[in-house]
Amino acid sequence: LHEEAVAAGVPVSLATVYNALHQFTQAGLLRILAVEGSKTYFDTNTSDHHHFYIEGENRIFDIESGPVTVSNLPEPPAG
């Protein structure tokens, strides 16, 4: 967001962008997603749902709320 603003010629500090994002979060317009302990993402989808994070690509996908099924797993080895 900061990079896009600067590229568009809008003089804004990084601190101002983060302050605005946190105010939007407090107002319920955004949700904070903490990933790997040090990365933070802001989600515009404030409905009840899960997320899937792809390591190495820094991508997050929304997953609908509800039961998650894991299937077609191989049998574990003996022991």
N, C-alpha and C positions, 0 to 999 in steps of 0.2 A: 504494500500500500504506500509506504514511504517512497520507495523507488519510483512508483508510478506518478505520485504527486510531483516529485522533483523533476522527472522527465517531462511532465506537462507544464513545467515552469511555475509550479506553486511552491513558494518558499515556506516550508514547514519542517519543524525539527522532528527527529525520531521520537523524542520524549512526548511531544504533542500528539503524535499518532497513537502511541501506546496509552496515553492518558485518555484519549477519546475512546479507544477500544475498551478500556476498563470501565468507563462510564456507560458505554452501550451494554456491557455485561451486567453491570449493577442494575440497569433499567430493564433487563430481561430480553434485550434485543439480540444478544450473542451469548454463546456458551464457550468457556475455556476448555480446551483439550490439552492435557499434559501428556507428552509422548517421550519415552526414553528418559524421563526425569529432567532433561534440560531443554527440550523443545516444547514450545507452546503454540497452539493453533487456535484461532477463533472461528467458531462454527455459527453460521447464520441460521441453521436449522435448530430451533430450540425445542422441537418436539421430542418425545421420548423415543430414543433409538440408540443403536450401538454403532461402533466404528471398527473398521478393518484397516490396519496400518501396514503398508508395504515397506519393509526395511530396505535401505539402499536406494530407494526411489523417492523417499519422503512424500509419499502420497497417502491420503486418507480417503476411504470410501464410507458412505453411510450404509448401515444395514438396518432394515426395519426391526422394530421392537417385536419381541416374541421369542418363542423357543427356537434355539439353534440346533440343527441336526448335523452330526458328523457321521458320514457313511462311507462305505467302500474302503475301509481300512484293512490292511493286510493283517493276518493273524500274527500275534507276537511270537518270537522264538521261545523255545522251551527254556526254563530256568529262570 
